[in-house]
Amino acid sequence: MRQADGRTAGRAVGGCVAITLFLSGGPPVHLSAQDTSAIDRGVRVGIIYRPGVRPGLVVLPAKNPILDSVRTIIARDLDYSDRFELITLPGGDSLHVSAAAPAARAAPAAPRSSGRSASPSERQGGPASPGLNYPLYQALGADFAVALGVMADSALVSVHDVAAAGVRREYRAWLPPLKDPRFRLAVHRLSDRILEATLGLPGIAATRILFVMDGKVDMIDQDGADKKLVSSTDHQAMSPAWGSDGRRFAYMEFWAGRGQLFVQDLATGKRGAVATTGHALDFTPAFSPDGKTLAFSRATEEGTDIYTVNIKDNCCLQRLTVGRFSDNLSPAYSPDGQRIAFVSTRAGSPQIYVMAADGTDQQLFAPFDYGATGASFAPDWSPDGQSVAFHRDVGGTYQVFVLDVRTRVVRQLTSVGRNEDPTWAPDSRHLCFVSDRAGYRQLWIVDVETGRIRSLLPQSGARLPAWSPRIPEAPASNP
């Protein structure tokens, strides 16, 4: 079986069925391209920001070796959020950062967008760190300054409002040892708290991305570090998908010519086979937002259709589409769980359709011009519900598009190289996708608001990315 490009996977093995979903379309689609960055192999590329367009932020130097690692990760996370102008201190951070600062007053607390109450380990407002040189940071263009400290096994973070010359918020959080596998995720959560304290927005630092490489499912942090294998080493795997709680994920493995779906716990690594799957070629799983249902594609001799199964009770297989020798596949739930976007060949060329979660009211979703617009694949609904990303054939090469759910307007996002399989970050602002723009297929991340782009994984051969929700903290265990 040739593994098809994208979450649109699929041909059944053993002569079961052939799905010709990846044939090129007609003439090029004439849409304006947004991605015009020049490519420099191995170098982060994108828009050059003018100072002052975004709030300036400086992460203060720290002498402690552990804090130096913390500072490096936090600075990178905040840079990758694409919401700050990171300030580099002159002289490699060697200037006197605490020279003769005036007495500081408390700054007002930042608005809290998450709605959760402050924990005992965080404090809003309060006196500034003694001697902090606010005029210096203001002269350097910083709106915020982040100071790091350590006490026993805890990290101390102070977020300073430079203009107000005071502390906006302070955090104290348990910090695992440097070599502990939980260390990086704990630091990423600190980065997200800093973003919330400064701009009142939830971050995406504490997230991970699943992808397929060499027939196995791997996972990597959103900053491109800590790559690890998460699927079985005994079987070819594909089609990874996250549960909405960020605690589990699903994927398909090939077993004797069939596709068996598995759900795996992130924290423990334990997995279980999904009931009613594994008897046919079952693939492209998608969790419902409430986590009770798994939608997936099933290929038979009559074609490919979308089914659902109740994974909470391990029962109740339901067929949502009846293709009658056409193909319907790659389901993607809307965030409210009311609708499912999917790919269908009912009009001839594969295109993006939508239906109610029970399979009713099936209709075309992403507009196309028959004979002119190329085939479309791999829909992914943004977490805010406003957009659906997918890839479409443009003159024989795949490009990433974004559909406005309300207006049904389609916008082409990429134009350099071949780009496919987009997946949304929890902020509905960043997309991870596969591109050969650097000469070989690797993972890239783009900020859809500005076009700024960076390489996530420089290794070749990565496919089928799936961006997680924000990874929750593990529940406390009883002593």
C-alpha positions, 0 to 999 in steps of 0.5 A: 500500500502506498501511504497517501499524502496527508491525513487523507490517507489511503488505499486498502491493502490486499486488493481491497480497494483503490482510492485515487484521491491524489491525482492532480487537478486542472489549471492553476488556481488564481489566488493571491499567495501570502507566504512570500518569504525567501528560503535559507536552508537551515535558518529561521526565516520570515517577516522582519519586525520593526521595533515597537510594533510589538511590545518589547520584552527582556528576560533578565540574565541569571547566573545560576546554571539551571536558571540559565537553561530556564531563561533560554527556553522561556525566551525562545517560547516568548519569541515563538509566540510572535507577540513580543519584540525580544530585547537582547541586552547590550554586551551579551547581558553584561551591563549592570541591570540593577543600577540606581533604580528609583523606588518602584510602585506596584503595577496593576494586574493584567487582565486574566483571560482564562477565568481561573482564580489566582493560585497560592503560588502567584501574586498580583502586583506588589513592590518591585525587586529592589534596585531594578533599573526601569529607566534602562529597560525603557531606553532599550525599548522594553515594555516588560522585564522578566526576572528569574530566581530559584528557591529550593525546588521552585522557580520564582518568576517576576513579571515587571511592567517597565512603564509602571516601574513595578511588578505586575505578577509573581509566580512560584512553581515547582521545578523538576531537576534539569535532567527530569523528563518533566523539566521542559514542560514545567518551564513551558508552562511558566512561559505561558503564565508570562504571556497571560500576565503581560497580554492576558492571552493563553499561550502555546508553549506547553504544547506538543506535536505528533507526526509520522516519521519512518512509519512510526508516530513521534512527538516533539515540543512546539519549540522543536526539542525533546523528540521521542517515539510514542507508537509501537515499534512492531507495526507501521503507524499513521494518522495521529490525532489528539483528544481535546483534553490533551491527555490522550491521542489516537492513531492507526496501525497496520495489522495484517493488511487492516487498520487498527485504531488505538487510543493512548494515554500521554502520561503513562503510555498505556494504550488500548485498541478501539472497539469495532476497528481492525476488521477493515482499513480504519484510519484518520481518527478524530476525537469529538470535543467531549471525548466520548466519540471517535470518528474515523474513515473505513475503506472497503471494496465499495469505497471509503466512508466515515463512521463513529464509535462510542469510545467511552462505552466501547460500543455503538458503531454508526455510519455517517456517510454512504458513498456508493463507490465515492469516498468520504474520509478525513473527519474533523470536528468543529470545536462545539462538536456540532459539525464535521468537516471531511473530504469527499469525491462525490463531485469527482475531484476530492473537496472539503465538505461539512455535515452535522455530527450525526451525518445529516445535512451534508454539503460543500464547505470550501468553494471550488471551480469544477475543472479549474480548482484542484483537489482538496484534502486534510481539513483541520478546524481551528480551536476558535471555530472560525477557520478550517485549514486544508491543502489544495492542488495548485497547478500540480503542487499542494498549497495550504489554504484557510477557509473562513467558516462564516463567509466561506471565503478561501485564502491561499496561505503558502506558495513556496514549494509543496505544502500540505497537512496543516494543523492548528495550534490552540491559539488558532493563530499558528499552523504546523504543516509539511513543506519541502521549501528547504529542499526536502519534506520537513515540519514548519510553523507559520504565524497566519497573522503575519506570515512569519515562518520557522522550521520545527524539525530539520530532519527529512521525512516528517509527515501528518503533524497533529498539534496538541491542545495545551498539555494539562498538569498531571493530577496530584497523586495521593501520598 
